[in-house]
Amino acid sequence: MTENEQIFWNRVLELAKSQLKQATYEFFVLDDNGGNSIDSRHFGCINKRNIVGKMIYLFFPLPSIGKIN
């Protein structure tokens, strides 16, 4: 992992931790386009009722990376 990638992921984790007081049905979501996306890093957690579609791949935590069955 490059230094820039490490800085990016540290910031993502910092923002996610700041959202830990979220309600049971709220989610911190991340786009797969790194610094070129608008996601929970910008607008916070979203309520489950506002989620359309389903997750098909998990990237974090790293030991659990893979396709969702």
N, C-alpha and C positions, 0 to 999 in steps of 0.2 A: 504494500500500500504506500502510495506517495505521501509526502508531507501535506500536500493540498487535500488529498482524500481524507487523511486523518483529521485535519482541521474541520473539513466538511462534516464528517461523521460525529466528531465531538460536539459540534454545534447542534446537529440533529438530536443527539442524545440529551443535550442540555435543554433543548426546547421540549422534548418529549417528557422529561422529568418534571418540567414546570407545569405540565398538563395532568399530572398524576392524580389530581383531586377531581378528575372528571367523574361524571355520573356513570352508573352501571352500563347504560346503553349509549355511551358516547365513545368515539374512536379517534385516535390520532392517526391520520392517514398520510402516506408519503407517495409522491409520484415517482416514476422510474426515470425521470429525466434530470436528475441532480439539480444543479443551480438554475436550470431553465424552466422550472415548473412552479406552479402555485399550488400549495397544499397546506396541511395543518401547521407548517412552520410559519405560514402567513396569516391564516384565518382561524387557527385553533381547532379544537375537536369538533366533530360533527355527530349529530344524533343518528342512531341506527335507522330511524324512519326516513332519513334523507339519503341513504345509501342505495344505489341502483346497481345491480349486477352482483358478482361474487368474486372472491379472491381465488386465484388459481395457482399462485406461486408465492412462496414465503422466502424472504431474503434475510430476515432478522428475527430472532437471534441466529448468529452464524451456525451453531451446531444443528439447527433445525432447517437449514436452507433446503429448498426443494419444492417440487410440485405438490399441491394440496389434492388429496384424494377425495 
